[in-house]
Amino acid sequence: MKLASLNSGRDGQLVVVSEDLSRMAPAGDIAPNLQSALDEWGQVSGQLEALYLKLQSGAIEGQPFDQAQCASPLPRAYQWADGSAYVNHVELVRKARNAEVPASFWTDPLMYQGGSDTFLAPRAPIVMPQSEGFGIDFEAEIAVITDDVPMGVSATDALGHIKLVMLVNDVSLRGLIPNELGKGFGFYQSKPSSAFSPVCVTPDQLGDSWQEGKLHLPLVSELNGEIFGKPNAGVDMTFHFGQLIAHAAKTRPLGTGTIIGSGTVSNKMDGGPGRPVAEGGHGYSCIAEIRMIETINNGGPKTPFMDFGDCISIEMFDKHGHSIFGRIDQLVSKA
């Protein structure tokens, strides 16, 4: 089934959405918001599924679904932890500064704990006080929402704790990252609020595109109306979502509503770092990656980071060309 949260109060108003994203049915009599539904998932998921099937079959007419009226599925969450499951991306970033990838990066996932109190709506602008020196960048990723996950869970068992899947734009300020990492205490100012897709879906909704904790479909990013990237999220994913969840739960349980991100989706090409879409490649899911390749190949980057007035769109389509999660569509604007 497909679920969304309409803009309403701090936690949104839960609705069930038709498969083609054209209709919706209010689900407030089942659960007022998505977090409440997750808290009682064992009791209410069946009711939500029944409502979804009624909407799909035409047993209820529902209402027109407008993605522009959506908040992120969880407008705020108890936890947001983002991994870096595509080590190809990490390797490129380090290679550009002549640094080797430690061997442990291939066996032990990278992960940071991000701010989860103020997620952006999927059509809300990315508001910044300035652009110069900030290095405003998008990062197109996949994310999952879990139920309660016990500490020490195995990677295999962790897959059973995934309740919903969605997309995310993990906004990054590349110009601020080096100074923060240089302090040895991780990201904070360089990782502002993220935005998630209008719709989240249960894994079964994805059919055989969802296999062993990976989503095997291209993730399409458009920068100012031009396709920037379409890498397949199921390819070159070093760590599947079960492994990422198990990593996060190694020393702590995870509460219901925890969001785990995949990190920037990145594909290799012919054993190399990939090529732009215009050159027959799959492109990139962030600007930093193409800048790294430009630096490696030409001694310096030429593609600029985002500035005020730039627009980033992120979307994923099923095998029939239909949008699965709706469209993240954000304009960079000045505070």
QUIBEL-V101442 format. One record per residue. RES is the residue in one letter. PHI is phi in radians with two decimals (NA if undefined). Layout:
BEGIN
<<RES:PHI> <RES:PHI>>
END
This chain:
BEGIN
<<M:NA> <K:-2.13> <L:-2.26> <A:-2.59> <S:-2.17> <L:-1.30> <N:-1.06> <S:-2.91> <G:1.09> <R:-1.32> <D:-2.01> <G:1.34> <Q:-1.98> <L:-1.27> <V:-2.37> <V:-1.67> <V:-2.10> <S:-1.16> <E:-1.02> <D:-1.53> <L:1.16> <S:-1.67> <R:-2.26> <M:-2.53> <A:-2.33> <P:-1.03> <A:-2.10> <G:-1.11> <D:-1.36> <I:-1.67> <A:-2.72> <P:-1.19> <N:-2.63> <L:-1.17> <Q:-1.07> <S:-1.09> <A:-1.12> <L:-1.13> <D:-1.07> <E:-2.10> <W:-0.98> <G:-1.06> <Q:-1.60> <V:-1.86> <S:-1.08> <G:-1.12> <Q:-1.17> <L:-1.14> <E:-1.10> <A:-1.11> <L:-1.13> <Y:-1.05> <L:-1.15> <K:-1.12> <L:-1.15> <Q:-1.14> <S:-1.40> <G:1.54> <A:-1.10> <I:-2.19> <E:-1.33> <G:1.26> <Q:-2.32> <P:-1.04> <F:-1.76> <D:-2.00> <Q:-1.04> <A:-1.17> <Q:-1.62> <C:-1.60> <A:-1.52> <S:-1.05> <P:-0.87> <L:-1.92> <P:-1.09> <R:-2.63> <A:-2.46> <Y:-1.22> <Q:-2.75> <W:-2.34> <A:-2.15> <D:-1.94> <G:-1.59> <S:-2.41> <A:-1.35> <Y:-1.76> <V:-1.16> <N:-0.96> <H:-1.11> <V:-1.10> <E:-1.07> <L:-1.12> <V:-1.06> <R:-1.29> <K:-1.11> <A:-1.11> <R:-1.92> <N:1.02> <A:-2.03> <E:-1.38> <V:-1.44> <P:-1.00> <A:-1.01> <S:-1.16> <F:-1.11> <W:-1.53> <T:-2.18> <D:-2.25> <P:-1.09> <L:-1.43> <M:-2.79> <Y:-2.25> <Q:-1.73> <G:-1.69> <G:-1.26> <S:-2.21> <D:-1.50> <T:-2.49> <F:-1.35> <L:-1.44> <A:-1.18> <P:-1.11> <R:-1.97> <A:-1.42> <P:-1.22> <I:-1.59> <V:-1.67> <M:-2.28> <P:-1.22> <Q:-2.79> <S:-1.98> <E:-1.09> <G:1.47> <F:-1.43> <G:1.09> <I:-1.18> <D:-2.40> <F:-1.77> <E:-2.44> <A:-1.50> <E:-2.49> <I:-1.79> <A:-2.44> <V:-2.20> <I:-2.01> <T:-1.87> <D:-1.61> <D:-1.14> <V:-2.01> <P:-1.28> <M:-1.05> <G:1.38> <V:-1.04> <S:-1.37> <A:-1.09> <T:-1.17> <D:-1.17> <A:-1.08> <L:-1.05> <G:-1.26> <H:-1.63> <I:-1.42> <K:-1.79> <L:-2.52> <V:-2.23> <M:-2.72> <L:-1.85> <V:-2.57> <N:-1.81> <D:-1.51> <V:-1.07> <S:-2.28> <L:-1.88> <R:-1.10> <G:-1.21> <L:-1.69> <I:-1.11> <P:-1.01> <N:-1.15> <E:-1.18> <L:-1.16> <G:-1.11> <K:-1.33> <G:1.32> <F:-2.27> <G:1.52> <F:-1.36> <Y:-2.66> <Q:-1.10> <S:-1.37> <K:-2.19> <P:-1.30> <S:-1.08> <S:-1.60> <A:-2.17> <F:-1.99> <S:-1.09> <P:-0.99> <V:-2.17> <C:-2.03> <V:-2.32> <T:-1.31> <P:-0.95> <D:-1.12> <Q:-1.13> <L:-1.52> <G:1.04> <D:-1.37> <S:-1.29> <W:-1.77> <Q:-2.42> <E:0.89> <G:1.33> <K:-2.29> <L:-1.83> <H:-1.60> <L:-2.55> <P:-1.19> <L:-1.87> <V:-1.73> <S:-2.06> <E:-2.10> <L:-1.88> <N:0.92> <G:1.47> <E:-1.93> <I:-1.11> <F:-1.76> <G:-2.77> <K:-2.61> <P:-1.19> <N:-1.41> <A:-1.20> <G:-1.59> <V:-1.81> <D:1.10> <M:-1.53> <T:-1.12> <F:-2.11> <H:-1.38> <F:-1.11> <G:-1.07> <Q:-1.19> <L:-1.13> <I:-1.14> <A:-1.08> <H:-1.10> <A:-1.14> <A:-1.70> <K:-1.06> <T:-2.14> <R:-2.74> <P:-1.32> <L:-1.90> <G:-1.40> <T:-0.95> <G:1.68> <T:-1.16> <I:-1.89> <I:-2.07> <G:-1.73> <S:-1.44> <G:1.48> <T:-1.03> <V:-1.22> <S:-2.56> <N:-2.03> <K:-1.43> <M:-2.57> <D:0.92> <G:1.39> <G:-1.84> <P:-1.43> <G:1.65> <R:-2.36> <P:-1.05> <V:-1.02> <A:-1.11> <E:-1.84> <G:1.56> <G:-1.67> <H:-1.62> <G:1.26> <Y:-2.44> <S:-1.85> <C:-2.83> <I:-1.29> <A:-0.99> <E:-1.18> <I:-1.18> <R:-1.15> <M:-1.13> <I:-1.16> <E:-1.09> <T:-1.16> <I:-1.10> <N:-1.46> <N:-2.14> <G:1.54> <G:-3.05> <P:-1.41> <K:-2.17> <T:-1.36> <P:-1.35> <F:-1.28> <M:-1.29> <D:-2.24> <F:-1.02> <G:1.69> <D:-1.34> <C:-2.23> <I:-2.08> <S:-2.18> <I:-2.33> <E:-2.74> <M:-2.30> <F:-2.04> <D:-1.35> <K:-1.18> <H:-1.78> <G:1.49> <H:-1.68> <S:-1.13> <I:-1.59> <F:-1.91> <G:1.41> <R:-2.10> <I:-1.39> <D:-2.51> <Q:-2.25> <L:-1.81> <V:-1.46> <S:-2.35> <K:-1.52> <A:-1.12>>
END
